[in-house]
Amino acid sequence: MIPSKLKAGDEVRIIAPSRSMVIIGEDSKKIATQRLEELGLKVTFGKYVNEADEDYLTASIEHRVEDLNEAFRDKSVKAILTVIGGFNSNQLLDYIDYESIKQNPKIFCGFSDITALSNAIYARTGLVTYSGPHYSSFGMLKGFEYELEYFKKMFFEDEEIEVVSSKEWSDDAWFIDQENREFIKNEGMFIINEGIAEGEIVGGNLCTLNLLQGTNYMPDIEDKILFIEDDGAADKLYLLEFDRNLQSLIHMPEFKKVRGIVLGRAQKNCNMTKEKWIKMIKNKRELNNLPVIAGADFGHTTPIITFPIGGYAKLYAKDNKINLKIKG
């Protein structure tokens, strides 16, 4: 199921299935709401977006699920954006009203920890969900143009989208200092293994996706193109952590029919050079016949594209040329 595209006047509901909105600064919230309203959208908020446990910085499981289920059931809501990521949105999986989601298909968008929800909803209902900016992402004052462009292409237009690398990227604490930003020249996507592939997309944050393995919430990865990334929490151990998390996916029986892999950009503190990416992938014989590219604009740096989980990708990676198209 592909949800309807957005148009002026549509209502977008903001919910916090992971961390609470209390951690978002007032200035950022003001900018985020204004940006969405400039798209012609009506912005509303879940009842419990500002509830926060002292240790988890989230609302209770019951309240987070209530806001999510209510957003899907409400016929006036056309899209759902998550506030931000975190660590424990997979706590909600047993309590989501998947039948209601099937009856009320609509846009559901977020990234990072939200990967658990996006992939589980797709697996249980067939609804195409989206890895893309949070509500909090819209609060970025500078350097948001590319991210906004791909958000609009995905949700307001119906054409196939060609993914072209951003001209620059950032990995600074913009939410603390909106004015003094560091932007880095983007060297763009690069080929690790050549090849051509087409197929449905599954993925998002790799370590979060792996939390679904062995459960009823893991999407089928057979015949899929995997879009995967991870955050910089492992710091200098990123290479080792990403390697073993990827290996865990490779060990799944269905992986034998995966059609291709698109790797998102690592954070600056991870020291992931082009050479390290190539070494990691080339060391895995299971990937020898798969097209693999890296350096794509998604993950925990900015800007990011919006891509459809359950949507479609075409990947051409040959003769030093990359052509990546998505639709959903």
C-alpha positions, 0 to 999 in steps of 0.5 A: 500500500502506497499512501496518498501524496500530500497537498495544501491543507492536509493535516500532519500529526507529530508524535513521540514514539521514541524520545519526548519533545521536551528535549527540543528547544523552543526556537527549533520547534518554532522553526519546524512548525513554521516550515511545515506550515509554509508547505501548506500543512496543518500541524497538530500534536499527539496528546503525550508528545511532551511527557518524559520519564526521567531515565528514558526521556520518553512517555509511557509505553501506553501513552506513546502507543495511544498517540500512534494508534490515534494518529492512524485512526484519525481520518483527518490526519494525512501524515505522521512525523516523529519528533526525534529518535532515541532507543526504545520505540521497539517497546511499542511493537506488540501494542500497535493496532496493525489492522487499523493501520491497514484500514487507514494507510497514510504517510509515516516518516522518521529515522534512526530509532524509528527504523523499528516502527517503519519496518515493522509496520511495513512487514505487518501491513504492507504499508510503505513507510518512510525513512526521512526527517523528523519533526525536529529536523525541520528546526534546522535554520541553515543547510536544510534546503537539500533535505526539504527538496527530497521531502517535497519530491517524495510526499508532494510529487508522484514521479520517480526521484533521481538521487543526486548527492548533496553539495555539502554535508554537516555533522555539527551540533546545529540544535545548540548553535544555529549560526556557527555551522561547519559544512563539509564538501561532499565527495558524493556516492562511490562504487564498492561493488559494480552491478545493476539491481532493481527491487523494493527497499528495506532498511534504515538504521542498521543496529535498530533493524537488527533488533527485529531479527527473529521476530514477527516484525522483521520484513522479508529481505529476499529480493530487496535492496538494502538501504542501511546506515548507523550512528556514531555512538560506537565512535572509533569502533564504528567500523567493527560495530557496523561490520558485525551488524552487517554480518548478522544480516548476511547470516539470515537465510533470506540474504542470499537473494538480496539484490543490492546495498546502499550505504549511508554516510557515517558521522565524522567521529567514526573516521570512516574513510573511503578505503575503510568502507571498501575494505569492509565490503570486499572482505565479505565474500557473500557480497561479491556478486552484489552491487554496493555503493556508499556515501549516500545522503542518509543517516545521522549527518545532514542533509538526508534524503527521504526514501520509501521502505517498501518502495522501489529502487533502481541502482546502476553502479558500473563504469564509474557511474552511479544512477540511483532512482527511488519511488514510493 
